[in-house]
Amino acid sequence: MEVFPIIIRTFFVYCVILFIFRLMGKREIGELSILDLVVFIMIAELAVIAIEDPKLSIIHAMLPMFILMLVQIILAMVSLKSQKVRKILDGEPVILIKEGKIDEKQMKKQRYNFDDLLLQLREKEIGDIRDVEYAILEPSGKLSVFEKDRSLKKWMTKPKFSLPLIIDGVIQEDHLAMIEQTNLWLRQKLRNLGYKDVRQISYCTLQDGEFFVDIKDE
């Protein structure tokens, strides 16, 4: 087996993969979705085959990679337009600790045990669950934690944490239920603020009784 052709194929495949990953967008390894991870693994396997099998045409070796890239880009564009598709592809965050109370049902549903929880809390230098006001398991598997502020009075202990009530013009009914409010209540509040069409709202949250509203770009 000649060494020179292998060197050329390796360099070419490296450049192609680098080009593909750049087109697919930038994400940290810890933020990859399941779909991203599957695509990356498949491309890596195809790259190994392309390098190890000199009899395989380089065009035939690259074609599946570009097909995967195209599928990934199309799905990414669709997910930008549709929250439902985004939830299917990437999943959605889950609250495991709410106002200091552990949600065991959600932990079982996510197949997430106390060892996992304690491990990720220790990684954030939190040694006691009692110090946690909110803990949110992100779609990437990362745990986002909001700590209690014990230096303040009890009625001020809640951290600056808010749930999105509207995303991409879609009212988040489950988040409204968490704050014990209704769709009608939200629409009336926004109408009083001058926002008549929720479909034109890109993002909306409620914190300390005040709404933050971001309108979609024209």
Secondary structure, 3 states (H helix, E strand, C coil): CCHHHHHHHHHHHHHHHHHHHHHCCCCCHHHCCHHHHHHHHHHHHHHHHHHHCCCCCHHHHHHHHHHHHHHHHHHHHHHHHCHHHHHHHHCCCEEEEECCEECHHHHHHCCCCHHHHHHHHHHCCCCCHHHEEEEEECCCCCEEEEECCCCCCHHHCCCCCCCEEEECCEECHHHHHHCCCCHHHHHHHHHHCCCCCHHHEEEEEEECCEEEEEECCC
